[in-house]
Amino acid sequence: ASLAIGFALIAEAQLSLLGYGVQRPQASWGGMIQDARIDLLEHPWQVFIPSLALVFTILAFNTLGDGIRDALGLGGPKCKQALKGRLGITTVVRDGSAEAGAVAAPAKADADADRDVLLRVSDLSVEFVTDAGPVTVVDHVSFDIAPGEVVGIVGESGSGKTVSSLAVMRLVPSPPGRITSGSVMFDGRDLLDLSMKELRQVRGNDIAMMFQDPMTSLNPAFTIGTQLVDTIRLHRPMSKQAARARAEELLALTGIPDPARRLRDYPHQLSGGMRQRALLALALSCEPRLLIADEPTTALDVTVQAQILDLLRSLQQRLDM
């Protein structure tokens, strides 16, 4: 209803501006804008007053409608298990599951006992809350990764590979996603128990992720150099000049020619293969101990796919990831 009011106000203002809406002596914002156009060169500010009044009125009705919708619980999923989330961190709901509690405790004991395991995922389950109810998309997944080991998760499209990878770093959007069972032990700590501040220290610094599509992962509004420098300085106490030198070194490490010039380029100025290499440089910028590559060769031709895979293997051996 609030959207309909906004559309009605805009339609009336447009008609009045063209002379087909509300006629004098009745007042309307469209008529006021039309009158102000006559003295536009001498008094241009007269146009802004009715225009701003119109904009703020529409925003007020939309805000009121959103508030009423949220208060009545009409906007979220209709099931009783709807959840509130926080931007940038996946909601974890394990208290209501006896099975989750039974598995999580031994996982911690095993992680403390076996120091050779870098990452241990035990009984991980993820579900999405929909209007029809919760839907399980990752069902009790478990695997271990040792230092220097390469582990591949294989499955058909839609089987939950990407969601499993995102759940390790708690990057599944909440809502609608949430983790319902299991544990993710990394270096003796359960990542599912960490706060947002603690997770920021792990992400990028200890665990990095290389996403599928670099065009959507890289910010198109900033240069490659800006994104690399900001990421490095977020986790490393160094000057901007030192971080830029480190960024240039990373681009050279990933095989990008003329890295000093490429630092000044925007993502759309690079080819698909070079964008993927820049995304890899971004993931390696803080020397993580674990790199998660989520289908890093998607949308690349066969030759570039082979080059990216060879590059990942050589960097894994060189950096001991």
Sequence and secondary structure as in RCSB ss.txt:
>XXXX:A:sequence
ASLAIGFALIAEAQLSLLGYGVQRPQASWGGMIQDARIDLLEHPWQVFIPSLALVFTILAFNTLGDGIRDALGLG
GPKCKQALKGRLGITTVVRDGSAEAGAVAAPAKADADADRDVLLRVSDLSVEFVTDAGPVTVVDHVSFDIAPGEV
VGIVGESGSGKTVSSLAVMRLVPSPPGRITSGSVMFDGRDLLDLSMKELRQVRGNDIAMMFQDPMTSLNPAFTIG
TQLVDTIRLHRPMSKQAARARAEELLALTGIPDPARRLRDYPHQLSGGMRQRALLALALSCEPRLLIADEPTTAL
DVTVQAQILDLLRSLQQRLDM
>XXXX:A:secstr
 HHHHHHHHHHHHHHHHHTSSS TTS  HHHHHHHHHHTTTT THHHHHHHHHHHHHHHHHHHHHHHHHHHHT S
S SSTT    BTTB EE  TT HHHHHHHHHHHHHHHH TT SEEEEEEEEEEEETTEEEEEEEEEEEEE TT  
      TTSSHHHHHHHHTT S TTTEEEEEEEEEETTEEGGG  HHHHHHHBTTTEEEE S HHHHS TTS HH
HHHHHHHHHHS   HHHHHHHHHHHHHHTT SSHHHHTT  GGGS HHHHHHHHHHHHTTT  SEEEESSTTTT 
 HHHHHHHHHHHHHHHHHHT 
